Amino acid sequence: MNLPSYRDRRSATAPTWVSGRARNARRLSTAAAVAAMLLAGCGSGAPKVTSHSSGPGLSPAPPTAPSRSRSSFVPDLTTAATACTNSTKLAGWSNRRLAMLTIAVPVSEASVSDVTSEVSAGAGGVLLFGSKAPSDLGSRLTALKSHVPGHLGLLVMTDEEGGDIQRMANLVGSLPWAAYMGAHWTPAQIQQNVTKVATKMAAAQVNMNLAPVVDVDGRNVAPSKTNPDGWRSFSGNTSVVSKAGVAYMNGMRAGNVIPVVKHFPGLGGSSYNSDFGPAHTLPWSTLQKVGLPPFTAAIKAGAPAIMVANNTVPGLGTNPASLSPTVISSELRGKLGFKGLVLTDSLSAKAISAAGFSVPAAAVQALRSGADMVMFDLKGNVSSQTSSIATAITDAVAGGHLARSRLIDAAGHVLAVRHVNLCP
């Protein structure tokens, strides 16, 4: 067989070599084009989100771009799209709507329709006041919830602790004072009896209970102007309170009601009732040993929400705890690792005004400190008060006194506790 000459062999192999070089050139050209697109995106902020069929936030690939598997060195541009989360959705809301979501509006349980306009404006919750609920409370609340923008749910709260602190016992049954439960019932009995009440609360469209009280206070007296706890506490023994508090919390959850553990970091032994004037807790060094364990136990057991007290905490600053970034952000969020909803106690308390804060100013300070939802009492003009709070919050964001990211974070916690997902 005659072998081809060197010139003939070079000529015969040339097409393969040339086509390989052309393919490499096209690959480099494509990679350069992709790199240019990515660099352009980095220079102008996040990629623009559009609704093309090729993927969320992406334009169709250029006709000349070859199809490649994910193992190719050409980047997959679909990863550049921003994932949808509640936070990304909330970022598109107005500051006013975000502010409204952080407010719990007070209303008489006998006339819940009084706050229809506030709910229509996006209030995140309503707080029921009264001592005897109407028999048709459930249907009234269902009608009220129909006004929630986007039908995103509504936190309907009440104080159904037990003893004399009950708003709707006529509908859901009665519980004894926490002190009785702690002394006479096992944790299993506490959970069982609380579940029965919670189930009826949920049936009446009430989905959040501002209880259990996990303050450690063994004083055998009724709560009063000078003592916020007394019989509201399960016990003066930290271990008993920890176990009873978790049992009560789990009973509420089993009945489909969101429990709110209170009053962080513990009111046991307080100097006064903050509703009526300035008050302080036991020293922080003492609370760490006596008052915090029940909160730590609740957090470990999955507490969805915690209320912060209006007392000052000796050793942790001079502001009421509900307005203190040290108490909320550093201790509760930071050291204890709580990731759920943080509510303030009522900002109408005399301890708040004595500290130099109006209710709207206190609401801004509470959000800055790490709280997610603010509350105030049913007195005066509720509509005007709600509007003033929302305006103070939006003005604070506009003036740079409250980070918008903090407001979005707070709103996100309000939605999360109701398991609301804004993404399709």
PAZAFI-640356 format. One record per residue (C-alpha): residue number from 1; x, z, y. Coordinates in steps of 0.2 Angstrom, whole numbers, plus 5000, padded with zeros to 4 digits. Layout:
BEGIN
k/u/w/v
NUM/X/Z/Y
...
This chain:
BEGIN
k/u/w/v
1/5000/5000/5000
2/5007/4995/5017
3/5008/5010/5029
4/5003/5007/5047
5/5017/5007/5060
6/5019/5022/5072
7/5011/5012/5086
8/4996/5008/5075
9/4994/5026/5069
10/4994/5032/5087
11/4981/5019/5092
12/4970/5024/5077
13/4971/5043/5081
14/4969/5041/5100
15/4949/5041/5100
16/4949/5058/5091
17/4961/5065/5103
18/4953/5058/5119
19/4936/5064/5114
20/4942/5081/5110
21/4950/5082/5128
22/4934/5076/5135
23/4924/5089/5126
24/4936/5103/5133
25/4935/5096/5150
26/4916/5097/5149
27/4917/5115/5142
28/4928/5120/5157
29/4917/5111/5169
30/4902/5120/5162
31/4911/5137/5162
32/4916/5134/5180
33/4899/5130/5185
34/4892/5146/5177
35/4906/5156/5185
36/4902/5149/5202
37/4883/5153/5200
38/4888/5171/5195
39/4900/5173/5210
40/4886/5166/5221
41/4874/5179/5214
42/4887/5193/5217
43/4889/5188/5235
44/4871/5188/5239
45/4864/5203/5230
46/4853/5204/5215
47/4847/5187/5207
48/4831/5181/5214
49/4817/5184/5202
50/4805/5169/5199
51/4793/5165/5186
52/4800/5150/5177
53/4796/5147/5159
54/4814/5148/5154
55/4815/5167/5156
56/4811/5181/5168
57/4820/5178/5185
58/4829/5162/5180
59/4828/5144/5184
60/4829/5131/5170
61/4847/5127/5164
62/4854/5111/5172
63/4851/5095/5161
64/4869/5092/5159
65/4873/5110/5152
66/4875/5110/5133
67/4865/5121/5122
68/4876/5136/5116
69/4874/5150/5104
70/4876/5168/5110
71/4893/5168/5102
72/4900/5155/5114
73/4911/5159/5128
74/4898/5153/5140
75/4889/5168/5147
76/4870/5170/5143
77/4862/5170/5161
78/4847/5179/5154
79/4856/5195/5155
80/4857/5194/5174
81/4839/5197/5176
82/4834/5215/5181
83/4825/5224/5167
84/4808/5230/5172
85/4806/5249/5173
86/4795/5260/5183
87/4808/5263/5196
88/4810/5244/5199
89/4792/5242/5201
90/4790/5257/5212
91/4804/5250/5223
92/4792/5237/5228
93/4779/5249/5234
94/4776/5254/5252
95/4783/5271/5257
96/4766/5277/5261
97/4759/5273/5244
98/4775/5282/5236
99/4772/5297/5247
100/4754/5299/5242
101/4759/5299/5224
102/4768/5315/5227
103/4753/5324/5234
104/4741/5335/5224
105/4725/5336/5235
106/4715/5352/5234
107/4696/5351/5231
108/4681/5362/5226
109/4677/5359/5207
110/4659/5359/5213
111/4661/5343/5224
112/4676/5333/5218
113/4669/5318/5226
114/4675/5325/5243
115/4693/5318/5240
116/4687/5301/5235
117/4696/5293/5250
118/4712/5302/5246
119/4712/5297/5228
120/4708/5279/5234
121/4723/5280/5245
122/4734/5284/5230
123/4735/5303/5229
124/4745/5308/5213
125/4734/5323/5209
126/4719/5334/5213
127/4719/5353/5212
128/4703/5361/5207
129/4697/5377/5216
130/4682/5388/5211
131/4676/5400/5198
132/4662/5391/5190
133/4663/5373/5186
134/4647/5362/5186
135/4641/5357/5169
136/4644/5338/5173
137/4662/5340/5179
138/4668/5328/5166
139/4657/5314/5172
140/4661/5318/5191
141/4679/5317/5187
142/4678/5301/5178
143/4669/5293/5193
144/4683/5300/5204
145/4697/5293/5193
146/4689/5276/5194
147/4695/5275/5212
148/4713/5277/5208
149/4723/5261/5213
150/4728/5251/5198
151/4719/5263/5187
152/4736/5272/5184
153/4728/5289/5180
154/4726/5305/5190
155/4733/5322/5187
156/4718/5334/5188
157/4724/5352/5189
158/4717/5369/5188
159/4723/5387/5185
160/4716/5392/5168
161/4729/5406/5164
162/4717/5419/5157
163/4710/5435/5163
164/4704/5434/5181
165/4714/5418/5184
166/4701/5405/5177
167/4692/5392/5186
168/4681/5384/5172
169/4679/5397/5159
170/4660/5394/5159
171/4664/5377/5152
172/4679/5379/5141
173/4679/5397/5135
174/4688/5412/5141
175/4706/5419/5138
176/4712/5437/5141
177/4725/5441/5153
178/4743/5435/5147
179/4748/5454/5145
180/4734/5456/5132
181/4740/5440/5123
182/4758/5446/5123
183/4754/5463/5116
184/4740/5459/5104
185/4742/5441/5098
186/4755/5433/5088
187/4763/5417/5095
188/4752/5407/5082
189/4736/5416/5088
190/4741/5412/5106
191/4743/5394/5102
192/4727/5393/5092
193/4716/5401/5105
194/4724/5391/5119
195/4722/5375/5110
196/4703/5378/5109
197/4702/5380/5127
198/4713/5365/5131
199/4703/5354/5120
200/4687/5358/5130
201/4697/5356/5146
202/4702/5338/5141
203/4684/5334/5137
204/4680/5339/5154
205/4693/5327/5161
206/4705/5340/5167
207/4722/5335/5160
208/4734/5348/5168
209/4734/5367/5168
210/4745/5377/5180
211/4750/5389/5166
212/4758/5397/5157
213/4766/5411/5168
214/4783/5415/5160
215/4788/5428/5173
216/4795/5443/5164
217/4785/5458/5172
218/4780/5473/5162
219/4770/5482/5176
220/4753/5487/5169
221/4743/5483/5185
222/4732/5468/5191
223/4741/5455/5201
224/4739/5460/5220
225/4745/5457/5237
226/4761/5466/5234
227/4764/5461/5216
228/4761/5443/5211
229/4762/5446/5192
230/4757/5462/5183
231/4744/5457/5169
232/4748/5438/5172
233/4764/5441/5163
234/4765/5441/5144
235/4777/5456/5144
236/4792/5465/5152
237/4802/5460/5137
238/4811/5443/5139
239/4810/5439/5121
240/4791/5442/5120
241/4788/5431/5135
242/4799/5417/5128
243/4790/5416/5112
244/4772/5418/5120
245/4776/5406/5134
246/4781/5392/5121
247/4766/5396/5111
248/4754/5394/5126
249/4763/5379/5131
250/4761/5371/5114
251/4743/5376/5113
252/4739/5366/5129
253/4749/5351/5123
254/4740/5351/5106
255/4723/5350/5116
256/4730/5336/5126
257/4732/5345/5142
258/4749/5345/5152
259/4755/5363/5154
260/4765/5368/5169
261/4777/5382/5166
262/4779/5394/5181
263/4786/5402/5192
264/4804/5396/5192
265/4816/5405/5192
266/4805/5420/5188
267/4794/5431/5199
268/4795/5447/5188
269/4800/5462/5199
270/4797/5452/5215
271/4797/5462/5232
272/4780/5455/5237
273/4767/5441/5234
274/4773/5425/5243
275/4755/5420/5247
276/4754/5434/5259
277/4772/5434/5267
278/4790/5433/5264
279/4796/5438/5247
280/4811/5438/5236
281/4815/5439/5217
282/4827/5450/5208
283/4845/5446/5212
284/4851/5429/5204
285/4863/5439/5193
286/4849/5449/5186
287/4837/5434/5184
288/4850/5424/5174
289/4849/5437/5160
290/4831/5443/5162
291/4821/5429/5170
292/4828/5412/5165
293/4828/5413/5146
294/4809/5410/5145
295/4811/5394/5156
296/4826/5389/5145
297/4816/5391/5129
298/4801/5381/5137
299/4813/5367/5142
300/4821/5366/5124
301/4803/5365/5117
302/4799/5350/5128
303/4791/5357/5144
304/4784/5343/5153
305/4782/5351/5170
306/4788/5367/5179
307/4782/5375/5195
308/4795/5382/5207
309/4791/5399/5216
310/4790/5401/5235
311/4801/5417/5234
312/4819/5417/5240
313/4832/5421/5227
314/4846/5433/5233
315/4862/5425/5228
316/4855/5407/5229
317/4852/5405/5248
318/4839/5410/5261
319/4826/5396/5259
320/4811/5399/5247
321/4815/5392/5230
322/4803/5378/5232
323/4813/5371/5247
324/4830/5375/5239
325/4841/5361/5233
326/4852/5374/5225
327/4837/5381/5215
328/4829/5364/5210
329/4843/5351/5209
330/4858/5362/5205
331/4850/5375/5193
332/4834/5368/5186
333/4839/5350/5185
334/4858/5352/5184
335/4862/5367/5173
336/4846/5369/5163
337/4845/5350/5161
338/4826/5349/5165
339/4820/5331/5166
340/4802/5333/5168
341/4790/5335/5183
342/4794/5348/5196
343/4780/5355/5207
344/4780/5367/5221
345/4769/5382/5222
346/4757/5381/5237
347/4765/5376/5253
348/4751/5385/5262
349/4759/5401/5257
350/4764/5413/5271
351/4782/5414/5264
352/4783/5396/5269
353/4777/5397/5287
354/4788/5413/5289
355/4803/5403/5284
356/4799/5391/5299
357/4791/5377/5290
358/4774/5368/5293
359/4766/5362/5277
360/4771/5343/5281
361/4789/5349/5285
362/4789/5359/5269
363/4784/5344/5259
364/4798/5334/5265
365/4811/5348/5262
366/4804/5351/5245
367/4806/5332/5240
368/4823/5332/5248
369/4827/5348/5237
370/4822/5339/5221
371/4803/5343/5219
372/4792/5329/5214
373/4775/5334/5219
374/4768/5346/5233
375/4753/5356/5234
376/4743/5365/5247
377/4727/5376/5248
378/4709/5372/5250
379/4707/5377/5268
380/4705/5368/5285
381/4703/5349/5285
382/4710/5343/5268
383/4709/5324/5273
384/4719/5327/5289
385/4732/5338/5280
386/4735/5325/5267
387/4737/5312/5280
388/4749/5323/5290
389/4760/5326/5274
390/4760/5308/5269
391/4765/5303/5287
392/4779/5316/5288
393/4786/5310/5271
394/4786/5291/5277
395/4793/5296/5294
396/4807/5306/5285
397/4812/5290/5275
398/4811/5279/5290
399/4822/5291/5300
400/4835/5293/5286
401/4830/5312/5283
402/4824/5308/5265
403/4832/5295/5254
404/4820/5282/5248
405/4828/5283/5231
406/4823/5301/5230
407/4805/5297/5234
408/4805/5284/5221
409/4812/5296/5209
410/4799/5309/5213
411/4785/5296/5211
412/4792/5290/5194
413/4791/5308/5188
414/4773/5309/5193
415/4769/5293/5183
416/4780/5298/5168
417/4771/5315/5165
418/4755/5304/5163
419/4764/5292/5152
420/4761/5278/5164
421/4771/5262/5161
422/4770/5249/5176
423/4779/5236/5166
424/4769/5224/5155
